[in-house]
Amino acid sequence: MIMIKTFIKNMDLLVALSATKHLQTLMNLQSIKRNIL
């Protein structure tokens, strides 16, 4: 049971990390668009 819990925790961490990375790339894209326009 503990192993499954830690596995789910790690998955949540991975999802959160990828989400923040995605947000960062989106922000970067928006800033680049602003610089171009």
ZILIN-V272889 format. One record per pair of residues at least 24 apart in sequence whose C-alpha atoms are under 6 Angstrom apart, sorted by sequence separation. I is the first residue (numbers start at 0). J is the second residue. If there is no record, write none. Layout:
i->{I;I}
j->{J;J}
//
This chain:
none
//
